[in-house]
Amino acid sequence: MKISKKISFKKFKFIKSSILVLVLSLSFVVFGLSESTNAAAGGDCSSTLRRTSFFGIPPWYKYLPGEKVLQMAPDGSGGIKEVEVCQPVIKKDSSEKAIPKKAILLIVASVLQMLIAVAGLAALAFIVYGGFMYLTSNGNAEQVKNAGSTLLNAIIGLAIAVSATTIVNYLAKQLSA
């Protein structure tokens, strides 16, 4: 005996909002990949370092100040040319022998943001998995319930990751100012 249930409007709205969150999150990842760390592109070197990411995961030096450095690079025609690139710098006074506490806190904030970004990507993966579970449930009430639970937990996890990223970003910018 096969029990067939109609999809209610609330469930359809929930799935529609889940897809919207997924699309928006993936667009942020794509736009984060298009940034360049080349200093010749113009702008402040420190802000150029902050824009660099890989799948939305920031580098460990995100909040450190940067400086322009000349570097030798191939020019494409077999020769070598000098190119200006941004390099992170840990500034310390002449009296300090160890790495300053402020720089360590900025690096810890960057690593924490890296871990949060990985958690956000995992939440996105669970959103896709929950959607797949929902699509393959064939109207089975237990499977639909499990898929809805997976989607809800993944969206809550994504919201926590976005909130935590915002908080860490705010605190690190306050510290680096």
Buried (B, 14 or more C-beta within 10 A) or exposed (E): EEEEEEEEEEBEEBBEEBEEBBEEBEEEBEEBEEBEBEBEEEEEBBEBBBBBBEEBBBBBBBBBBBEBEEEEEEEEEEEEEEBEBBBBBBEEEEEEEEEEEBBEBBBBBBBBBBEBBBBBBBBBEBBEBBBEBBEEBEEBEEBBEBBBEBBEBBBEBBEBBBEBBEEBBEBBEEEBE
